[in-house]
């Protein structure tokens, strides 16, 4: 408790003399500087800044001074106490940093130890490519249409203008669902392409129509490095008023730009598909050599076999007969369709050389591709 | 289709500079005939000359007859001396001219000829066989040349060996291009040159029924099988007559074997014109020839020595003895020509494309002839091709030609197509103009009549009444062309076909590019997004996605321990499976996935977690298993589509996962690894459901192929109290593990995504929780319950206890943190310890409140599951 001014006691006031204050301050600063750890600093703080510390006691005596002396004494003690407080804070900061460094250094671990405690998972690259291609078309405003894998022959062939005994049917080596007699007369097949989804889309969706259909397909191909009896395709279909082959070329180019990067030219050459007329196969400039390998003196290119071009897709204008089978007026609407192989795209884009890797299920294959392609 | 370029250039006279192989390939490919290769041939034959045999000395002291010959190549004889050569063949005589490879000569395959010691003599060169010159497969004999072969001439030049062979992949719509005639026409068109038709037009004796009575009689009994049938006859063919060298070379370059003069001529003309021809030995024919369908029970032994039982749909050539040939496909043994045949009957006909295709498929029989008939042969060729054939037999085989022919024919309506002039423009997005369209169509061989607007019908040719129904005419008043496709283009039936002809000949490269305007799509559907989320969630949890085979053996049902009544035993059967052992489509993803698991383990990967997403197939109950083939001239009705749907199998989408080895790996962290267990499988199944944001309920179940005590049924809640079984998860039955050759304790889960997705639709959108800022209050309880009580039941009871006192919303979470079974729990009991987390939305809960809620929970657990609190 500070005393009132009336209890003026000249003896007691000696502690407020400049010498005393300076001595107490210096003692405090020396003790603080000498503190070698936080515990010693704590003791020094108690001794020199605590309730019983000289400067604290001196401060309490200021009230005992005559009014005229109070201001000067107060300033003196206040400055000394301020110096001590700052010294404690600085020392504390320094000692804490020292302590932290010591402890944290002691806690050092080997961060290069393997961290995977659970084996890594992955999605199948076919799925990744399929999703990626789908996204390209979805960004162009297409919607994703789906259909069953065991499909009615009518959807898979007839409605797509494959006449019953046309060699085009035989070109697609077909797995048939057994009929009641075990023969091939069930009218059902394992779909040989994703094109039946085009028919389903045209029969059920409103026009104009822009759909893309990824999915699994089946043929009786012998399994080898480039053929698999189970494989995946993705197809696009547009039916609208006034669509021409110029629109088809534009759509294909937009796709190549998005999938392989801008600046690769595309090329159409005549081909035959029963459900498109005219039909074309699509090649793009090789994304690796950009056509350079085919020019005189160019370095050989493994990806395009130095052709400069890579066949990537089949396409064409929807055959008006297909529109008729779907109840669409071919006098008013026209359409285009294009399709490509997922595995083939994977092989082109990522240099996969053996299609069998996609169906054997070896974890090393999927794991190499991870979660995104 | 392989053809020598020189053959095509005979009818499309492109110049030597223009005939650069790469440029020819480029132009033909751009016109729709994909040239797979354009190979230079004959440049590997050097130093072979035409020589005459002067002397033959038979060397008899060797195991086989050996000849030591002297030959002269006239002025080119090295050193002016006749060559002395050893030869193992004996089919030549003094005075014959033969190809002689002089020392230093090169032969195909990099063979170099030198002078060497053989059979005790010095042999300076080699007399060549056709095989050694790569123009045939005859190794046995020397290639004896015509007597007028110029002595000393370079053989490669003389025989026309130096050439380019085009290998063209002909699409099935272009039957006409399976001939030199068709390729030459395209070549001429591609270079803007005039085309000379090798079929010619100068046949006079072609009126049906005309010709001498002497020519072998024939008739068509079934006009749907054959609409033109022509026979011509030659007599007195010299059996010793040889096929001319130039023909042998062309046949060899086209990949056709030389057989005999008569067969070679029919093959040559088929290659040149596209018309298959057949030669019968007249002496072996009995009575008039009739083209008809087979009668039940008829049989025919074909040239490949197979006795074929014929189908009533098969198209046959018959005589009074019965079938003698499968029309347009393969002849019969009984009337085959042989080395003594002198009198031949040459058949050239036009058979039904569909009929020959069906017959070929039925008998799994394909020939060069049937390949062409299936793809469409020119109906106008039989008369011309047969005339050419008999004239060649006369020229090269010394035969005499019987005048006239037998010609049976059926009236066929010509195809006429009305084409709006602007239609190719509308398809391509290019303005071609009338003149271009007309010119290009005429180039393909079409006849084109130009008509004025609004009077198209009136200006059509006389049989304009046969105009076909048109598609793609946007405005019927615009100027139209009436187009009659040529007889060799049966594929041209619609305006779109004609548009393609114009567009391809003008060049696809000239079509502009119009970049798409984005349409207003709706993006992926909820289900499509969900599937991706499920895939990412499982991959993120350490599962590797694989694609297993969708086919399986019937034995899988046993391997999976499926009970007799299990629906997974009822599978869709493939009629022509890839492997006879695996005729079934999968009804569950598990067997395929387990085989992939075993394969990976076999390759040295012990800790494997796999997943697959895909369709399974269940025959639809009540279906007769036959989907009708609907018409294509209109859209199907709803009922018709319903019939298709009813026949197709149910094809739900499933996701399955399998695990073996450690789920958490052994490692420096001091662990031996944590083996994958039933709980991981259950977690994977729950994860799939959570990814689809449907609440999950797990219950004990007994279901193959799982361990009966370690199998969980996964239920999803679909809102409004609905609850559906989505699948199962757990440890596999030990017998299943053994059947698939897996390590003990392998685990698996399989859930039906179709069920989960439907539940997601019903659950509706997520509504966010209210986030209380008040402190949480936890209460732990340890309960002893009978060992058989499932943990889920205990938790349900605790939750129900809190709800029963009206405080359900205060229970934020309840979590099992300990499970103990041992002496202290007492016989037949187990101890479960839970943490209950309470939090109120509007105040800090007091200890008294939460204690009383805990007591309520425990009381309910005591009531429902005989729970006894432990340890206070």
Interface residues (C-beta under 8 A of the other chain):
Chain A: X113 X114 X116 X117 X118 X119 X120 X121 X122 X123 X124 X126 X127 X131 X134 X138 X139 X140 X141 X142 X143 X144 X148 X149 X150 X151 X152 X153 X154 X155 X158 X159 X161 X163 X164 X165 X166 X167 X168 X170 X171 X175 X176 X177 X178 X179 X180 X182 X183 X184 X185 X186 X187 X188 X190 X203 X208 X210 X216 X218 X220 X229 X230 X244 X245 X246 X247 X249 X250 X251 X253 X254 X267 X268 X269 X270 X271 X272 X277 X278 X279 X280 X317 X319 X320 X321 X323 X324 X325 X326 X327 X328 X330 X331 X332 X334 X358 X359 X360 X361 X362 X363 X366 X367 X371
Chain B: X29 X30 X31 X32 X34 X171 X172 X173 X174 X353 X354 X355 X357 X358 X361 X374 X375 X426 X427 X428 X429 X430 X471 X472 X473 X474 X494 X495 X496 X497 X499 X500 X503 X504 X508 X509 X511 X512 X513 X514 X515 X516 X518 X519 X520 X521 X522 X523 X524 X525 X528 X532 X535 X536 X538 X539 X540 X541 X542 X543 X544 X545 X546 X547 X548 X549 X550 X572 X573 X574 X575 X576 X577 X578 X583 X585 X596 X599 X600 X603 X605 X607 X608 X609 X610 X614 X615 X617 X624 X625 X626 X627 X628 X629 X630 X632 X633 X634 X635 X636 X641 X644 X647 X648 X649 X651 X663 X664 X665 X667 X668 X669
